[in-house]
Amino acid sequence: MEIDDDEPLPPSATNETVASNGTPAKFTKKKHRDKDIGIYTVVNQVGEGTFGKVYKALNTTTGVHIALKLIRMEQEKDGFPVTAMREVKLLQSLNQENVIRLYEMLVHCGSVYMVFEYMDHDLTGILSQNQFTFTEAHLKSLCHQMFSGLAYLHHKGIIHRDIKGSNILLNNRGELKLADFGLARFYQKRRRADYTNRVITLWYRPPELLYGATIYGPEVDMWSAGCIMLELYTKKAVFTGNDELHQLDTIYRVIGTPDSHRWPDIGNLPWYELVKPREPHPNRFREMFTKWMSPPALDLAERLLCYDPTKRVTAAEALQAPYFTTEEPQAERPVMLNSNLEGEWHEMESKRERAKKRKKE
């Protein structure tokens, strides 16, 4: 993909005049020189990924909290990292309520930052806490917002390629936004391109990639979304393999082993002979999840986790499923998160809590 250096960047964050919870911001302008990055004062670190650290920061001009993503430059010998450039280029083309908004780029003391709207939580963090329990209507809203964001991306010709809990953000108004587009790519709808299969975090990686497929489209995101849907209901990841072979085995033990009836093209995949199942497993999906999910929810999740990528439900089709259109209760955003939760919950906090628990034990 070519990068157009002449295309303008998104508008500056300085036109925001309310805090992240929707109320007028109250703040005192202070100077913390070790934490000041331009007009932004760093509050704390809230995340760290392959391509950079993420900080919560305060805009000292408006009093609005924003997220600063520091772009890693240590190993770059030829200027700006192409991965970050791709992410910026892609984010410039996006404008939808369930997709994170990039405000501007910032260069400070030789470091480059991406400035995003701030979200109070991520899904991994919020599912790890016990202060607030989502109702059925809340879970349906989160699923609907996730599929709305994916439907928008796929309509724009974009595959996210890293849908997981820590990349799904949530604010205290119950708004969900897809984030971290470092692995995202534009794709051509009529002509499938050849991509790497070393994408998507292992627990959310679809079986076709584990079988070596390199020609794929937005259906890979839909498998990940199916994993997230189950995680929302059970509060834990479902397919938790240690490596690629173990990951396939965990999938087999839930939805059974694939065969030519369920997946006609499986025998043609590059690594089929290397990783094909050694022993058959029955499909236990309904048996395992019926205590958490209604029949319409199970129907949708089963269509998301279809082995055959060509038959996997699309995001647009998912939004029209009976789970959303006819089943009660109707979707309702968890708007009172700020009054029911102490603090903010991100993957980093959940990791710290697990580390503390292990230390005590």
Secondary structure, 3 states (H helix, E strand, C coil): CCCCCCCCCCCCHHHCCECCCCCECCCCCCCCCCCEECCEEEEEEEEECCCCEEEEEEECCCCCEEEEEECCCCCCCCCCCHHHHHHHHHHHCCCCCCECCEEEEEEECCEEEEEEECCCEEHHHHHCCCCCCCCHHHHHHHHHHHHHHHHHHHHCCEECCCCCHHHEEECCCCCEEECCCCCCEECCCCCCCECCCCCCCHHHCCHHHHCCCCECCCHHHHHHHHHHHHHHHHCCCCCCCCCHHHHHHHHHHHHCCCCCCCCCCHHHCCCHHHHCCCCCCCECHHHHHCCCCCHHHHHHHHHHCCCCHHHCCCHHHHHCCHHHHCCCCCCCCCCCHHHHCCCCCCHHHHHHHHHHHHHHC
